[in-house]
Amino acid sequence: MQTEQLRELVHSALEDIKAREITEIDVRGKSSVTDYMVIASGTSKRHVMSVAQEVLDKVKAAGLQPVGTEGQAVGDWILVDLGDVIVHVMMPDARSFYDLERLWRFDAEDSAEPVQE
């Protein structure tokens, strides 16, 4: 399956189970681990777990084997590694605290700003 099809499959799974605030970040050239990060929020720990499971189920139904998952036992933040796409499903508090969007959208202009201590 090509990366574009995998991205569409992930977005479809997230939308089907009503994940919130779905964001995709292109990290090609910024990360050697993956090409895209998809970040979504759940409304509760149970919803976060269900969202991650829906992604896993749809990917497996399409004949792909995920590279791995992390965080399923806790439910605050579940990472689903699909190789070219990594999916982060998070509770709103965890998402706000870790702010992956800001972290991975770093560009050269940001480096000119002074670091706050």
VENFEN-V646240 format. One record per backbone hydrogen bond with DSSP energy under -1.0 kcal/mol. CO is the residue of the C=O (numbers start at 1). NH is the residue of the N-H. If there is no record, write none. Layout:
CO_NH + CO_NH
This chain:
2_6 + 3_7 + 4_8 + 5_9 + 6_10 + 7_11 + 8_12 + 9_13 + 10_14 + 11_15 + 12_16 + 13_17 + 14_19 + 15_18 + 20_41 + 23_39 + 25_37 + 27_30 + 27_31 + 35_27 + 36_86 + 37_25 + 38_88 + 39_23 + 40_90 + 41_20 + 44_48 + 45_49 + 46_50 + 47_51 + 48_52 + 49_53 + 50_54 + 51_55 + 52_56 + 53_57 + 54_58 + 55_59 + 56_60 + 57_61 + 58_62 + 59_64 + 60_63 + 68_81 + 70_79 + 71_75 + 76_91 + 78_89 + 79_70 + 80_87 + 81_67 + 81_68 + 82_84 + 84_35 + 84_36 + 85_82 + 86_38 + 87_80 + 88_40 + 89_78 + 90_42 + 91_95 + 92_96 + 93_97 + 94_98 + 95_99 + 99_103 + 100_104 + 101_105 + 107_110 + 109_112 + 110_113
